Amino acid sequence: MPEGKAVQSMFAGIAGRYDVANHLLSFGVDYHWRKVLVERVAARQPKDVVDLATGSGDVAFALKKRLGADVKVQGLDFCEPMLDEARRKQQGEDLLEDIRFAFGDCLHLPLEDASVDVLTISFGLRNLENRDRGLKEMQRVLRPGGALIVLEFTQPDAWLKPFYYAYLRGILPLFAKLITRDKAAYEYLGGSIASFPSRPELAAEMKQAGFGEVRYRGLTGGIVALHEASV
């Protein structure tokens, strides 16, 4: 698993170009992935939601727009330059200005026990220095009946693997260097995806961390998975 300070430094270095890189390098499919996650959250009719590893805030913004003014949305991240980007983007929009962005490490969440209806984390679970500890922290802060909803890269379906890994290891870092001027950050991305657990393996890790029912589905040929773990 990655070393926390290295991940923090890496995201600080690409914060200003992170959104553009995501949209271009995913060919815009990241909008669809985010919409799928938001609809799963909305189906649970939460009163409060915390988006972990919120980055520049796109998931938190999408949640707020979908859930409305009556639902409390917070975004936590352990990289201050990413939080600065999120706060910059929320300026001037009354609904979005209700979102609180704050420092929060997934291994030491600044939240009380059983205090949140739904937690979300998009493309951040893979970056935790200790995934088991992080999952247990997430389970700790959820209310009974609450849920953790995870959107994360994973191994694609078998037919897609040769093409996908050729893109990750060869093409994506070169494109990323042009967009972000940081090829190494996206070389890390490819390696971290290859070593991440499969969908069933991650579901098993969630159950071991104390979650009950875990449901999951693959998106876009399985390159991304949505896991929904209940307390």
mmCIF file of the C-alpha atoms, coordinates in Angstrom:
data_MODEL
# 
_entry.id   MODEL 
# 
loop_
_atom_site.group_PDB 
_atom_site.id 
_atom_site.type_symbol 
_atom_site.label_atom_id 
_atom_site.label_alt_id 
_atom_site.label_comp_id 
_atom_site.label_asym_id 
_atom_site.label_entity_id 
_atom_site.label_seq_id 
_atom_site.pdbx_PDB_ins_code 
_atom_site.Cartn_x 
_atom_site.Cartn_y 
_atom_site.Cartn_z 
_atom_site.occupancy 
_atom_site.B_iso_or_equiv 
_atom_site.pdbx_formal_charge 
_atom_site.auth_seq_id 
_atom_site.auth_comp_id 
_atom_site.auth_asym_id 
_atom_site.auth_atom_id 
_atom_site.pdbx_PDB_model_num 
ATOM 1   C CA . MET A 1 1   ? 0.000   0.000   0.000   1.00 0.00 ? 1   MET A CA 1 
ATOM 2   C CA . PRO A 1 2   ? 1.238   3.548   -0.695  1.00 0.00 ? 2   PRO A CA 1 
ATOM 3   C CA . GLU A 1 3   ? 2.988   5.739   1.879   1.00 0.00 ? 3   GLU A CA 1 
ATOM 4   C CA . GLY A 1 4   ? 0.631   8.468   3.038   1.00 0.00 ? 4   GLY A CA 1 
ATOM 5   C CA . LYS A 1 5   ? 2.990   11.446  2.857   1.00 0.00 ? 5   LYS A CA 1 
ATOM 6   C CA . ALA A 1 6   ? 4.066   10.511  -0.669  1.00 0.00 ? 6   ALA A CA 1 
ATOM 7   C CA . VAL A 1 7   ? 0.435   10.401  -1.822  1.00 0.00 ? 7   VAL A CA 1 
ATOM 8   C CA . GLN A 1 8   ? -0.251  13.722  -0.106  1.00 0.00 ? 8   GLN A CA 1 
ATOM 9   C CA . SER A 1 9   ? 2.715   15.354  -1.845  1.00 0.00 ? 9   SER A CA 1 
ATOM 10  C CA . MET A 1 10  ? 1.782   13.867  -5.214  1.00 0.00 ? 10  MET A CA 1 
ATOM 11  C CA . PHE A 1 11  ? -1.765  15.265  -5.130  1.00 0.00 ? 11  PHE A CA 1 
ATOM 12  C CA . ALA A 1 12  ? -0.540  18.639  -3.911  1.00 0.00 ? 12  ALA A CA 1 
ATOM 13  C CA . GLY A 1 13  ? 1.661   18.817  -7.000  1.00 0.00 ? 13  GLY A CA 1 
ATOM 14  C CA . ILE A 1 14  ? -1.187  18.229  -9.485  1.00 0.00 ? 14  ILE A CA 1 
ATOM 15  C CA . ALA A 1 15  ? -4.057  19.951  -7.629  1.00 0.00 ? 15  ALA A CA 1 
ATOM 16  C CA . GLY A 1 16  ? -4.419  22.859  -10.043 1.00 0.00 ? 16  GLY A CA 1 
ATOM 17  C CA . ARG A 1 17  ? -4.671  20.595  -13.097 1.00 0.00 ? 17  ARG A CA 1 
ATOM 18  C CA . TYR A 1 18  ? -6.419  17.624  -11.490 1.00 0.00 ? 18  TYR A CA 1 
ATOM 19  C CA . ASP A 1 19  ? -9.934  18.239  -12.857 1.00 0.00 ? 19  ASP A CA 1 
ATOM 20  C CA . VAL A 1 20  ? -8.840  18.801  -16.441 1.00 0.00 ? 20  VAL A CA 1 
ATOM 21  C CA . ALA A 1 21  ? -6.674  15.676  -16.333 1.00 0.00 ? 21  ALA A CA 1 
ATOM 22  C CA . ASN A 1 22  ? -9.518  13.541  -14.966 1.00 0.00 ? 22  ASN A CA 1 
ATOM 23  C CA . HIS A 1 23  ? -11.981 14.624  -17.641 1.00 0.00 ? 23  HIS A CA 1 
ATOM 24  C CA . LEU A 1 24  ? -9.544  14.251  -20.528 1.00 0.00 ? 24  LEU A CA 1 
ATOM 25  C CA . LEU A 1 25  ? -7.847  11.033  -19.454 1.00 0.00 ? 25  LEU A CA 1 
ATOM 26  C CA . SER A 1 26  ? -11.189 9.288   -18.785 1.00 0.00 ? 26  SER A CA 1 
ATOM 27  C CA . PHE A 1 27  ? -12.635 10.671  -22.042 1.00 0.00 ? 27  PHE A CA 1 
ATOM 28  C CA . GLY A 1 28  ? -15.394 12.262  -19.968 1.00 0.00 ? 28  GLY A CA 1 
ATOM 29  C CA . VAL A 1 29  ? -16.713 8.968   -18.571 1.00 0.00 ? 29  VAL A CA 1 
ATOM 30  C CA . ASP A 1 30  ? -15.952 10.215  -15.042 1.00 0.00 ? 30  ASP A CA 1 
ATOM 31  C CA . TYR A 1 31  ? -19.175 12.254  -15.213 1.00 0.00 ? 31  TYR A CA 1 
ATOM 32  C CA . HIS A 1 32  ? -21.175 9.039   -15.701 1.00 0.00 ? 32  HIS A CA 1 
ATOM 33  C CA . TRP A 1 33  ? -19.369 7.236   -12.869 1.00 0.00 ? 33  TRP A CA 1 
ATOM 34  C CA . ARG A 1 34  ? -20.084 10.115  -10.525 1.00 0.00 ? 34  ARG A CA 1 
ATOM 35  C CA . LYS A 1 35  ? -23.760 10.150  -11.506 1.00 0.00 ? 35  LYS A CA 1 
ATOM 36  C CA . VAL A 1 36  ? -24.112 6.432   -10.719 1.00 0.00 ? 36  VAL A CA 1 
ATOM 37  C CA . LEU A 1 37  ? -22.634 6.964   -7.244  1.00 0.00 ? 37  LEU A CA 1 
ATOM 38  C CA . VAL A 1 38  ? -24.823 9.996   -6.536  1.00 0.00 ? 38  VAL A CA 1 
ATOM 39  C CA . GLU A 1 39  ? -27.995 8.126   -7.487  1.00 0.00 ? 39  GLU A CA 1 
ATOM 40  C CA . ARG A 1 40  ? -27.109 5.293   -5.102  1.00 0.00 ? 40  ARG A CA 1 
ATOM 41  C CA . VAL A 1 41  ? -26.652 7.848   -2.316  1.00 0.00 ? 41  VAL A CA 1 
ATOM 42  C CA . ALA A 1 42  ? -29.956 9.530   -3.162  1.00 0.00 ? 42  ALA A CA 1 
ATOM 43  C CA . ALA A 1 43  ? -31.773 6.179   -3.024  1.00 0.00 ? 43  ALA A CA 1 
ATOM 44  C CA . ARG A 1 44  ? -30.846 5.947   0.661   1.00 0.00 ? 44  ARG A CA 1 
ATOM 45  C CA . GLN A 1 45  ? -32.458 9.306   1.462   1.00 0.00 ? 45  GLN A CA 1 
ATOM 46  C CA . PRO A 1 46  ? -29.711 10.398  3.889   1.00 0.00 ? 46  PRO A CA 1 
ATOM 47  C CA . LYS A 1 47  ? -29.856 13.413  6.168   1.00 0.00 ? 47  LYS A CA 1 
ATOM 48  C CA . ASP A 1 48  ? -26.100 13.860  6.046   1.00 0.00 ? 48  ASP A CA 1 
ATOM 49  C CA . VAL A 1 49  ? -23.307 12.683  3.760   1.00 0.00 ? 49  VAL A CA 1 
ATOM 50  C CA . VAL A 1 50  ? -19.536 12.938  4.091   1.00 0.00 ? 50  VAL A CA 1 
ATOM 51  C CA . ASP A 1 51  ? -17.388 12.609  0.975   1.00 0.00 ? 51  ASP A CA 1 
ATOM 52  C CA . LEU A 1 52  ? -13.964 11.258  1.903   1.00 0.00 ? 52  LEU A CA 1 
ATOM 53  C CA . ALA A 1 53  ? -10.812 11.936  -0.131  1.00 0.00 ? 53  ALA A CA 1 
ATOM 54  C CA . THR A 1 54  ? -12.970 14.644  -1.687  1.00 0.00 ? 54  THR A CA 1 
ATOM 55  C CA . GLY A 1 55  ? -10.109 16.171  -3.654  1.00 0.00 ? 55  GLY A CA 1 
ATOM 56  C CA . SER A 1 56  ? -11.294 19.177  -5.633  1.00 0.00 ? 56  SER A CA 1 
ATOM 57  C CA . GLY A 1 57  ? -14.875 18.534  -4.542  1.00 0.00 ? 57  GLY A CA 1 
ATOM 58  C CA . ASP A 1 58  ? -16.620 17.290  -7.689  1.00 0.00 ? 58  ASP A CA 1 
ATOM 59  C CA . VAL A 1 59  ? -18.407 14.426  -5.905  1.00 0.00 ? 59  VAL A CA 1 
ATOM 60  C CA . ALA A 1 60  ? -19.453 16.687  -3.024  1.00 0.00 ? 60  ALA A CA 1 
ATOM 61  C CA . PHE A 1 61  ? -20.816 19.243  -5.499  1.00 0.00 ? 61  PHE A CA 1 
ATOM 62  C CA . ALA A 1 62  ? -22.742 16.578  -7.414  1.00 0.00 ? 62  ALA A CA 1 
ATOM 63  C CA . LEU A 1 63  ? -24.176 15.211  -4.156  1.00 0.00 ? 63  LEU A CA 1 
ATOM 64  C CA . LYS A 1 64  ? -25.325 18.640  -3.001  1.00 0.00 ? 64  LYS A CA 1 
ATOM 65  C CA . LYS A 1 65  ? -26.978 19.461  -6.312  1.00 0.00 ? 65  LYS A CA 1 
ATOM 66  C CA . ARG A 1 66  ? -28.826 16.133  -6.326  1.00 0.00 ? 66  ARG A CA 1 
ATOM 67  C CA . LEU A 1 67  ? -29.751 15.961  -2.633  1.00 0.00 ? 67  LEU A CA 1 
ATOM 68  C CA . GLY A 1 68  ? -30.655 19.607  -2.098  1.00 0.00 ? 68  GLY A CA 1 
ATOM 69  C CA . ALA A 1 69  ? -30.399 22.167  0.660   1.00 0.00 ? 69  ALA A CA 1 
ATOM 70  C CA . ASP A 1 70  ? -31.962 19.980  3.369   1.00 0.00 ? 70  ASP A CA 1 
ATOM 71  C CA . VAL A 1 71  ? -29.161 17.380  3.274   1.00 0.00 ? 71  VAL A CA 1 
ATOM 72  C CA . LYS A 1 72  ? -25.869 18.237  4.953   1.00 0.00 ? 72  LYS A CA 1 
ATOM 73  C CA . VAL A 1 73  ? -22.821 17.501  2.781   1.00 0.00 ? 73  VAL A CA 1 
ATOM 74  C CA . GLN A 1 74  ? -19.209 17.663  3.950   1.00 0.00 ? 74  GLN A CA 1 
ATOM 75  C CA . GLY A 1 75  ? -15.981 17.011  2.068   1.00 0.00 ? 75  GLY A CA 1 
ATOM 76  C CA . LEU A 1 76  ? -12.838 15.793  3.837   1.00 0.00 ? 76  LEU A CA 1 
ATOM 77  C CA . ASP A 1 77  ? -9.348  15.393  2.405   1.00 0.00 ? 77  ASP A CA 1 
ATOM 78  C CA . PHE A 1 78  ? -5.811  15.241  3.791   1.00 0.00 ? 78  PHE A CA 1 
ATOM 79  C CA . CYS A 1 79  ? -4.309  17.364  0.988   1.00 0.00 ? 79  CYS A CA 1 
ATOM 80  C CA . GLU A 1 80  ? -4.799  21.089  1.627   1.00 0.00 ? 80  GLU A CA 1 
ATOM 81  C CA . PRO A 1 81  ? -4.036  22.248  -1.945  1.00 0.00 ? 81  PRO A CA 1 
ATOM 82  C CA . MET A 1 82  ? -6.859  19.991  -3.194  1.00 0.00 ? 82  MET A CA 1 
ATOM 83  C CA . LEU A 1 83  ? -9.200  21.462  -0.580  1.00 0.00 ? 83  LEU A CA 1 
ATOM 84  C CA . ASP A 1 84  ? -8.193  24.937  -1.725  1.00 0.00 ? 84  ASP A CA 1 
ATOM 85  C CA . GLU A 1 85  ? -9.326  23.995  -5.235  1.00 0.00 ? 85  GLU A CA 1 
ATOM 86  C CA . ALA A 1 86  ? -12.663 22.761  -3.875  1.00 0.00 ? 86  ALA A CA 1 
ATOM 87  C CA . ARG A 1 87  ? -13.244 25.964  -1.909  1.00 0.00 ? 87  ARG A CA 1 
ATOM 88  C CA . ARG A 1 88  ? -12.357 28.083  -4.930  1.00 0.00 ? 88  ARG A CA 1 
ATOM 89  C CA . LYS A 1 89  ? -14.893 26.243  -7.089  1.00 0.00 ? 89  LYS A CA 1 
ATOM 90  C CA . GLN A 1 90  ? -17.749 26.661  -4.614  1.00 0.00 ? 90  GLN A CA 1 
ATOM 91  C CA . GLN A 1 91  ? -17.526 30.448  -4.475  1.00 0.00 ? 91  GLN A CA 1 
ATOM 92  C CA . GLY A 1 92  ? -20.540 32.339  -5.806  1.00 0.00 ? 92  GLY A CA 1 
ATOM 93  C CA . GLU A 1 93  ? -23.008 29.424  -5.759  1.00 0.00 ? 93  GLU A CA 1 
ATOM 94  C CA . ASP A 1 94  ? -25.307 29.627  -2.747  1.00 0.00 ? 94  ASP A CA 1 
ATOM 95  C CA . LEU A 1 95  ? -26.190 25.930  -2.650  1.00 0.00 ? 95  LEU A CA 1 
ATOM 96  C CA . LEU A 1 96  ? -22.589 24.796  -2.999  1.00 0.00 ? 96  LEU A CA 1 
ATOM 97  C CA . GLU A 1 97  ? -21.344 27.274  -0.416  1.00 0.00 ? 97  GLU A CA 1 
ATOM 98  C CA . ASP A 1 98  ? -23.261 25.230  2.181   1.00 0.00 ? 98  ASP A CA 1 
ATOM 99  C CA . ILE A 1 99  ? -20.739 22.416  1.746   1.00 0.00 ? 99  ILE A CA 1 
ATOM 100 C CA . ARG A 1 100 ? -18.063 22.355  4.442   1.00 0.00 ? 100 ARG A CA 1 
ATOM 101 C CA . PHE A 1 101 ? -14.620 21.340  3.206   1.00 0.00 ? 101 PHE A CA 1 
ATOM 102 C CA . ALA A 1 102 ? -12.115 20.420  5.899   1.00 0.00 ? 102 ALA A CA 1 
ATOM 103 C CA . PHE A 1 103 ? -8.925  18.499  6.542   1.00 0.00 ? 103 PHE A CA 1 
ATOM 104 C CA . GLY A 1 104 ? -9.613  14.848  7.302   1.00 0.00 ? 104 GLY A CA 1 
ATOM 105 C CA . ASP A 1 105 ? -7.401  11.771  7.138   1.00 0.00 ? 105 ASP A CA 1 
ATOM 106 C CA . CYS A 1 106 ? -9.310  8.558   6.390   1.00 0.00 ? 106 CYS A CA 1 
ATOM 107 C CA . LEU A 1 107 ? -7.174  6.730   8.954   1.00 0.00 ? 107 LEU A CA 1 
ATOM 108 C CA . HIS A 1 108 ? -8.151  9.196   11.710  1.00 0.00 ? 108 HIS A CA 1 
ATOM 109 C CA . LEU A 1 109 ? -11.532 10.618  10.782  1.00 0.00 ? 109 LEU A CA 1 
ATOM 110 C CA . PRO A 1 110 ? -12.519 13.778  12.705  1.00 0.00 ? 110 PRO A CA 1 
ATOM 111 C CA . LEU A 1 111 ? -16.037 12.423  13.179  1.00 0.00 ? 111 LEU A CA 1 
ATOM 112 C CA . GLU A 1 112 ? -17.930 11.011  16.162  1.00 0.00 ? 112 GLU A CA 1 
ATOM 113 C CA . ASP A 1 113 ? -18.971 7.370   16.417  1.00 0.00 ? 113 ASP A CA 1 
ATOM 114 C CA . ALA A 1 114 ? -22.237 6.567   14.617  1.00 0.00 ? 114 ALA A CA 1 
ATOM 115 C CA . SER A 1 115 ? -22.654 10.145  13.386  1.00 0.00 ? 115 SER A CA 1 
ATOM 116 C CA . VAL A 1 116 ? -23.101 9.890   9.589   1.00 0.00 ? 116 VAL A CA 1 
ATOM 117 C CA . ASP A 1 117 ? -25.787 8.360   7.358   1.00 0.00 ? 117 ASP A CA 1 
ATOM 118 C CA . VAL A 1 118 ? -23.676 7.839   4.222   1.00 0.00 ? 118 VAL A CA 1 
ATOM 119 C CA . LEU A 1 119 ? -19.967 8.007   3.483   1.00 0.00 ? 119 LEU A CA 1 
ATOM 120 C CA . THR A 1 120 ? -18.669 8.194   -0.073  1.00 0.00 ? 120 THR A CA 1 
ATOM 121 C CA . ILE A 1 121 ? -15.134 7.818   -1.349  1.00 0.00 ? 121 ILE A CA 1 
ATOM 122 C CA . SER A 1 122 ? -14.259 8.037   -5.037  1.00 0.00 ? 122 SER A CA 1 
ATOM 123 C CA . PHE A 1 123 ? -10.868 6.897   -6.304  1.00 0.00 ? 123 PHE A CA 1 
ATOM 124 C CA . GLY A 1 124 ? -9.361  7.374   -2.863  1.00 0.00 ? 124 GLY A CA 1 
ATOM 125 C CA . LEU A 1 125 ? -9.568  3.995   -1.163  1.00 0.00 ? 125 LEU A CA 1 
ATOM 126 C CA . ARG A 1 126 ? -6.751  2.734   -3.368  1.00 0.00 ? 126 ARG A CA 1 
ATOM 127 C CA . ASN A 1 127 ? -4.454  5.435   -1.950  1.00 0.00 ? 127 ASN A CA 1 
ATOM 128 C CA . LEU A 1 128 ? -4.816  4.603   1.751   1.00 0.00 ? 128 LEU A CA 1 
ATOM 129 C CA . GLU A 1 129 ? -1.659  3.626   3.556   1.00 0.00 ? 129 GLU A CA 1 
ATOM 130 C CA . ASN A 1 130 ? -3.624  1.071   5.594   1.00 0.00 ? 130 ASN A CA 1 
ATOM 131 C CA . ARG A 1 131 ? -6.882  0.057   3.920   1.00 0.00 ? 131 ARG A CA 1 
ATOM 132 C CA . ASP A 1 132 ? -8.126  -2.175  6.749   1.00 0.00 ? 132 ASP A CA 1 
ATOM 133 C CA . ARG A 1 133 ? -7.659  0.619   9.280   1.00 0.00 ? 133 ARG A CA 1 
ATOM 134 C CA . GLY A 1 134 ? -9.409  3.073   6.976   1.00 0.00 ? 134 GLY A CA 1 
ATOM 135 C CA . LEU A 1 135 ? -12.379 0.767   6.431   1.00 0.00 ? 135 LEU A CA 1 
ATOM 136 C CA . LYS A 1 136 ? -12.739 0.239   10.175  1.00 0.00 ? 136 LYS A CA 1 
ATOM 137 C CA . GLU A 1 137 ? -12.703 4.012   10.702  1.00 0.00 ? 137 GLU A CA 1 
ATOM 138 C CA . MET A 1 138 ? -15.459 4.368   8.119   1.00 0.00 ? 138 MET A CA 1 
ATOM 139 C CA . GLN A 1 139 ? -17.520 1.652   9.775   1.00 0.00 ? 139 GLN A CA 1 
ATOM 140 C CA . ARG A 1 140 ? -17.039 3.375   13.139  1.00 0.00 ? 140 ARG A CA 1 
ATOM 141 C CA . VAL A 1 141 ? -18.544 6.704   12.104  1.00 0.00 ? 141 VAL A CA 1 
ATOM 142 C CA . LEU A 1 142 ? -21.599 5.334   10.279  1.00 0.00 ? 142 LEU A CA 1 
ATOM 143 C CA . ARG A 1 143 ? -24.964 5.141   11.999  1.00 0.00 ? 143 ARG A CA 1 
ATOM 144 C CA . PRO A 1 144 ? -26.791 1.799   12.159  1.00 0.00 ? 144 PRO A CA 1 
ATOM 145 C CA . GLY A 1 145 ? -28.470 1.398   8.789   1.00 0.00 ? 145 GLY A CA 1 
ATOM 146 C CA . GLY A 1 146 ? -25.911 3.690   7.150   1.00 0.00 ? 146 GLY A CA 1 
ATOM 147 C CA . ALA A 1 147 ? -23.692 2.858   4.202   1.00 0.00 ? 147 ALA A CA 1 
ATOM 148 C CA . LEU A 1 148 ? -20.257 3.324   2.715   1.00 0.00 ? 148 LEU A CA 1 
ATOM 149 C CA . ILE A 1 149 ? -20.373 3.768   -1.072  1.00 0.00 ? 149 ILE A CA 1 
ATOM 150 C CA . VAL A 1 150 ? -17.042 3.343   -2.843  1.00 0.00 ? 150 VAL A CA 1 
ATOM 151 C CA . LEU A 1 151 ? -16.228 4.211   -6.437  1.00 0.00 ? 151 LEU A CA 1 
ATOM 152 C CA . GLU A 1 152 ? -12.816 2.876   -7.366  1.00 0.00 ? 152 GLU A CA 1 
ATOM 153 C CA . PHE A 1 153 ? -10.690 1.660   -10.246 1.00 0.00 ? 153 PHE A CA 1 
ATOM 154 C CA . THR A 1 154 ? -10.303 -2.090  -10.359 1.00 0.00 ? 154 THR A CA 1 
ATOM 155 C CA . GLN A 1 155 ? -9.211  -4.823  -12.738 1.00 0.00 ? 155 GLN A CA 1 
ATOM 156 C CA . PRO A 1 156 ? -11.301 -4.769  -15.926 1.00 0.00 ? 156 PRO A CA 1 
ATOM 157 C CA . ASP A 1 157 ? -13.212 -7.628  -17.502 1.00 0.00 ? 157 ASP A CA 1 
ATOM 158 C CA . ALA A 1 158 ? -10.932 -10.201 -19.145 1.00 0.00 ? 158 ALA A CA 1 
ATOM 159 C CA . TRP A 1 159 ? -11.603 -9.119  -22.737 1.00 0.00 ? 159 TRP A CA 1 
ATOM 160 C CA . LEU A 1 160 ? -10.586 -5.534  -21.962 1.00 0.00 ? 160 LEU A CA 1 
ATOM 161 C CA . LYS A 1 161 ? -7.446  -6.207  -19.903 1.00 0.00 ? 161 LYS A CA 1 
ATOM 162 C CA . PRO A 1 162 ? -4.799  -6.188  -22.674 1.00 0.00 ? 162 PRO A CA 1 
ATOM 163 C CA . PHE A 1 163 ? -6.035  -2.893  -24.134 1.00 0.00 ? 163 PHE A CA 1 
ATOM 164 C CA . TYR A 1 164 ? -6.666  -1.239  -20.783 1.00 0.00 ? 164 TYR A CA 1 
ATOM 165 C CA . TYR A 1 165 ? -3.275  -2.013  -19.296 1.00 0.00 ? 165 TYR A CA 1 
ATOM 166 C CA . ALA A 1 166 ? -1.547  -0.929  -22.504 1.00 0.00 ? 166 ALA A CA 1 
ATOM 167 C CA . TYR A 1 167 ? -3.327  2.412   -22.108 1.00 0.00 ? 167 TYR A CA 1 
ATOM 168 C CA . LEU A 1 168 ? -2.521  2.693   -18.385 1.00 0.00 ? 168 LEU A CA 1 
ATOM 169 C CA . ARG A 1 169 ? 1.147   1.863   -18.695 1.00 0.00 ? 169 ARG A CA 1 
ATOM 170 C CA . GLY A 1 170 ? 2.026   3.382   -22.039 1.00 0.00 ? 170 GLY A CA 1 
ATOM 171 C CA . ILE A 1 171 ? -0.370  6.037   -23.258 1.00 0.00 ? 171 ILE A CA 1 
ATOM 172 C CA . LEU A 1 172 ? -1.879  7.541   -20.089 1.00 0.00 ? 172 LEU A CA 1 
ATOM 173 C CA . PRO A 1 173 ? 1.415   8.669   -18.469 1.00 0.00 ? 173 PRO A CA 1 
ATOM 174 C CA . LEU A 1 174 ? 2.436   10.440  -21.678 1.00 0.00 ? 174 LEU A CA 1 
ATOM 175 C CA . PHE A 1 175 ? -0.895  12.257  -21.962 1.00 0.00 ? 175 PHE A CA 1 
ATOM 176 C CA . ALA A 1 176 ? -0.762  13.067  -18.265 1.00 0.00 ? 176 ALA A CA 1 
ATOM 177 C CA . LYS A 1 177 ? 2.701   14.600  -18.637 1.00 0.00 ? 177 LYS A CA 1 
ATOM 178 C CA . LEU A 1 178 ? 1.354   16.978  -21.295 1.00 0.00 ? 178 LEU A CA 1 
ATOM 179 C CA . ILE A 1 179 ? -1.642  17.975  -19.136 1.00 0.00 ? 179 ILE A CA 1 
ATOM 180 C CA . THR A 1 180 ? -0.214  18.015  -15.605 1.00 0.00 ? 180 THR A CA 1 
ATOM 181 C CA . ARG A 1 181 ? 3.570   18.032  -16.239 1.00 0.00 ? 181 ARG A CA 1 
ATOM 182 C CA . ASP A 1 182 ? 3.760   15.124  -13.778 1.00 0.00 ? 182 ASP A CA 1 
ATOM 183 C CA . LYS A 1 183 ? 4.173   11.799  -15.564 1.00 0.00 ? 183 LYS A CA 1 
ATOM 184 C CA . ALA A 1 184 ? 5.161   9.993   -12.354 1.00 0.00 ? 184 ALA A CA 1 
ATOM 185 C CA . ALA A 1 185 ? 1.790   10.619  -10.689 1.00 0.00 ? 185 ALA A CA 1 
ATOM 186 C CA . TYR A 1 186 ? 0.002   8.742   -13.446 1.00 0.00 ? 186 TYR A CA 1 
ATOM 187 C CA . GLU A 1 187 ? 2.577   5.976   -13.611 1.00 0.00 ? 187 GLU A CA 1 
ATOM 188 C CA . TYR A 1 188 ? 1.691   5.479   -9.943  1.00 0.00 ? 188 TYR A CA 1 
ATOM 189 C CA . LEU A 1 189 ? -1.993  5.317   -10.949 1.00 0.00 ? 189 LEU A CA 1 
ATOM 190 C CA . GLY A 1 190 ? -1.427  2.373   -13.278 1.00 0.00 ? 190 GLY A CA 1 
ATOM 191 C CA . GLY A 1 191 ? 0.585   0.452   -10.707 1.00 0.00 ? 191 GLY A CA 1 
ATOM 192 C CA . SER A 1 192 ? -1.906  1.076   -7.920  1.00 0.00 ? 192 SER A CA 1 
ATOM 193 C CA . ILE A 1 193 ? -4.798  -0.204  -10.040 1.00 0.00 ? 193 ILE A CA 1 
ATOM 194 C CA . ALA A 1 194 ? -2.951  -3.383  -10.989 1.00 0.00 ? 194 ALA A CA 1 
ATOM 195 C CA . SER A 1 195 ? -2.280  -4.208  -7.329  1.00 0.00 ? 195 SER A CA 1 
ATOM 196 C CA . PHE A 1 196 ? -5.770  -3.322  -6.044  1.00 0.00 ? 196 PHE A CA 1 
ATOM 197 C CA . PRO A 1 197 ? -8.101  -6.153  -4.920  1.00 0.00 ? 197 PRO A CA 1 
ATOM 198 C CA . SER A 1 198 ? -10.710 -7.566  -7.261  1.00 0.00 ? 198 SER A CA 1 
ATOM 199 C CA . ARG A 1 199 ? -14.365 -6.718  -6.661  1.00 0.00 ? 199 ARG A CA 1 
ATOM 200 C CA . PRO A 1 200 ? -15.063 -9.868  -4.579  1.00 0.00 ? 200 PRO A CA 1 
ATOM 201 C CA . GLU A 1 201 ? -11.804 -9.437  -2.652  1.00 0.00 ? 201 GLU A CA 1 
ATOM 202 C CA . LEU A 1 202 ? -12.640 -5.853  -1.723  1.00 0.00 ? 202 LEU A CA 1 
ATOM 203 C CA . ALA A 1 203 ? -16.123 -6.932  -0.629  1.00 0.00 ? 203 ALA A CA 1 
ATOM 204 C CA . ALA A 1 204 ? -14.487 -9.524  1.631   1.00 0.00 ? 204 ALA A CA 1 
ATOM 205 C CA . GLU A 1 205 ? -12.191 -6.858  3.118   1.00 0.00 ? 205 GLU A CA 1 
ATOM 206 C CA . MET A 1 206 ? -15.213 -4.687  3.868   1.00 0.00 ? 206 MET A CA 1 
ATOM 207 C CA . LYS A 1 207 ? -16.977 -7.508  5.684   1.00 0.00 ? 207 LYS A CA 1 
ATOM 208 C CA . GLN A 1 208 ? -13.824 -8.262  7.652   1.00 0.00 ? 208 GLN A CA 1 
ATOM 209 C CA . ALA A 1 209 ? -13.741 -4.593  8.721   1.00 0.00 ? 209 ALA A CA 1 
ATOM 210 C CA . GLY A 1 210 ? -17.196 -4.932  10.271  1.00 0.00 ? 210 GLY A CA 1 
ATOM 211 C CA . PHE A 1 211 ? -19.637 -4.150  7.473   1.00 0.00 ? 211 PHE A CA 1 
ATOM 212 C CA . GLY A 1 212 ? -22.684 -6.326  6.879   1.00 0.00 ? 212 GLY A CA 1 
ATOM 213 C CA . GLU A 1 213 ? -24.133 -6.765  3.404   1.00 0.00 ? 213 GLU A CA 1 
ATOM 214 C CA . VAL A 1 214 ? -21.837 -5.639  0.573   1.00 0.00 ? 214 VAL A CA 1 
ATOM 215 C CA . ARG A 1 215 ? -23.113 -5.247  -2.973  1.00 0.00 ? 215 ARG A CA 1 
ATOM 216 C CA . TYR A 1 216 ? -20.962 -4.359  -5.967  1.00 0.00 ? 216 TYR A CA 1 
ATOM 217 C CA . ARG A 1 217 ? -21.134 -3.851  -9.710  1.00 0.00 ? 217 ARG A CA 1 
ATOM 218 C CA . GLY A 1 218 ? -18.648 -3.132  -12.462 1.00 0.00 ? 218 GLY A CA 1 
ATOM 219 C CA . LEU A 1 219 ? -18.914 -0.106  -14.722 1.00 0.00 ? 219 LEU A CA 1 
ATOM 220 C CA . THR A 1 220 ? -17.451 0.561   -18.175 1.00 0.00 ? 220 THR A CA 1 
ATOM 221 C CA . GLY A 1 221 ? -16.123 -2.922  -18.836 1.00 0.00 ? 221 GLY A CA 1 
ATOM 222 C CA . GLY A 1 222 ? -15.226 -3.377  -15.185 1.00 0.00 ? 222 GLY A CA 1 
ATOM 223 C CA . ILE A 1 223 ? -12.492 -0.726  -15.117 1.00 0.00 ? 223 ILE A CA 1 
ATOM 224 C CA . VAL A 1 224 ? -14.401 0.912   -12.258 1.00 0.00 ? 224 VAL A CA 1 
ATOM 225 C CA . ALA A 1 225 ? -16.453 -0.749  -9.518  1.00 0.00 ? 225 ALA A CA 1 
ATOM 226 C CA . LEU A 1 226 ? -19.137 0.594   -7.228  1.00 0.00 ? 226 LEU A CA 1 
ATOM 227 C CA . HIS A 1 227 ? -19.266 -1.091  -3.803  1.00 0.00 ? 227 HIS A CA 1 
ATOM 228 C CA . GLU A 1 228 ? -22.075 -0.394  -1.349  1.00 0.00 ? 228 GLU A CA 1 
ATOM 229 C CA . ALA A 1 229 ? -21.448 -1.672  2.179   1.00 0.00 ? 229 ALA A CA 1 
ATOM 230 C CA . SER A 1 230 ? -24.137 -1.446  4.840   1.00 0.00 ? 230 SER A CA 1 
ATOM 231 C CA . VAL A 1 231 ? -23.760 -1.159  8.615   1.00 0.00 ? 231 VAL A CA 1 
# 
